[in-house]
């Protein structure tokens, strides 16, 4: 089967969700990946959204954000943002957290605030939403990024740490009082799946079919010249996974998602 890197990215992200998960699902790609997971291997996935919605089955229509009222259609619970962030996330009732990360440095810190100086930025970004809380308190934190450029993965610490990874030095996160067991564990991009930990930051785990080590090094400039012996090749999407991805992408286009390489959907 012919698949695009973006389709493989979504399927690989969907595989991170387990059927028994109570997952705090962030904006955009995490929502699409959760919907694919529900259509394939995780029909019993429970999704918690920042708006306070707790969803135990796919809604009839794909919502455009966690705050879209369509996310509440048929859901068994709809509370407040405080309920979601404090009653579910902070109390440890969430087993997995999935967060979009358009700019993430080698230590797993995410910037969605500014590029450049905060007071005179080159670009001002949308800000945190609930991303700061998800990165600070979320268990099983997975970061999703569609970037395949070194611009999306700076070697230096990001200009502004919106959502904390492992900060600047090993042990710093714990020293600042973040709960044990939190912090990013996985980063998924169109190139593959990457491990994240306090000691080493972002390291290579597995690449998608056809992606070379040279491409990975162009993106993650701190990677060594030779690939690690443990580097794997991710399995290609199955027919079921690809069909689910196509169906969810059709829903995304109908809901006016901006998809890579397609421009703005009509």
Secondary structure by P-SEA (a helix, b strand, c coil): ccccaaaaaaaaaaaaccccccccccccaaaaaaaaaaacccccbbbbcccccccccccccccccccccccccccccccccccccccccccccccbbbbbbccccccccccccccccccccccccccccaaaaaaacccbbbbbbccccccccccccccccccccccccccccccccccccccccbbbcccbbbbbccccccccccccccccaaaaaaaaccccccccccccccccccaaaaaaaaaaaaaaaaaccccccccccc
